[in-house]
Amino acid sequence: MNTTAFILFLGIVALTLIITYFAAKKTNSTSEFYTAGGGLTGWQNGLAIAGDYMSAASFLGIAGTIALSGFDGFFYSIGFLVAYLVVLYLVAEPLRNLGKYTMADMIAARFDDKKVRGVAALNTITISIFYMIAQLVGAGSLIKLLLGLDYTTSVLLVGALMTVYVVFGGMRATSWVQIIKAMLLMAGTFIVSIIVFAKFNFSITDMFEQMKAATPLKESFLNPGNKYKVPLDTLSLNLALVLGTAGLPHILIRFFTVKDAPTARSSVVHATWLIGIFYIMTIFLGFGAAAFVGYDNIVAADKGGNMAAPLLAKALGGDFFFAFISAVAFATILAVVTGLVLSAASAFAHDFYTHILRKGSASEKEQMSVARWASVGVAIVSIVLSLFAQKLNVAFLVSVAFAIAASANLPVILFTIFWKRFNTAGAVTGMLTGLLSALILVALSPSVWSPEAGKAILVGQAWFPYANPGIVSIPLGFIGAMVGCWLSRPSDAAKYEEILVKANTGIKL
């Protein structure tokens, strides 16, 4: 066991538990639990969004994918960054103006129907669990490498901690854990990037020249097609990454933690700057790992390449730097999983239980109790599923969650705001079509089925040719919403006019 790493791990855990302790004192209402009372400023929420978004997929998965596959790994960085333009211009302000605690609130502002709220909550829980599996896989690999604990024990440890943060501290604790994590991650990544750049004499030209001979891929390392050999597969991945963020529940609920729509817009601007700088630095992480750690060492530590960044830190700065970067990665995972647990628990407690089962009559105390128990349930399900996904790259797992979000949530969010003819049947049909098509296509994809044992979860021939379902499931989500709408009665036009005004101004007619 690395003693320095263990001490740093304990320090991060202690700090986050102290935050949770103080947050718990203020978390005595549903508003505090779900949205921190809407009291965060633009820069605070921007940091928290960045902390929520720069996940294990970003820090561990993308660095590993670039190191092993070269240019193709950078697709994740580009897609994740560009996605925030969609959020900024189409989603952030209308969502804040129409919603209260969850994405389902925003859709229910126009279609106050149990079926709509129930399906929206189902989407939220499904997407959150998929995303959480990725984080737990990264956590298991990281702690196994650093502390010598086996994968199962590592996953259980992180799962227990994330549950404590949410159950006791709610959104306030979650937000401050994410803010601190964002600052640590930016600092750690910047230090590594500067050291790597120095190794290449602070010359972009030298760096690219040296990378042509640094990996088994040789000159093709800098060209597309190493990982995604089929152009449509690449397009499918990028569609999911660019459109998926605007449908991710744990990102969307962050816009309810501020007081108004202008502050929500300010949050996105702050977050976009931080995220943009970070994703530029992933190039140095990936190139540095490929050049100074080596392909064989990266794969030996983790077949998915998830340990490339910590191994790079060890190669550059020895055990202490390795411990520091690993501790930062651990903080990254903790911050993201707490946001995911909270979004899923909020969907269950606020949407399923309060509005569907109790028809809006549940007391504050009752809602808080259900939300906390839902947090425990979501954590248990995610932990169990993550035990079967150990060999998968976390960036891939996150891309699947993005595809589901873009297929199941985004069409309905956009049509709710912008389409006058849209109605309840279209909302339900669109969400279910997007969700089911994405899940079925992933289950039939090469990521689940492979003729070679050990290459995927199951042995056999894949029925769907692409690793990411986005190129098919996203259009199906939009088509399902339109067909469901056209085959049913038109919506109330007067209600749409009210929603249009409120979505753009916050004024209720």
Disulfide bonds with the S-S distance in Angstrom:
none
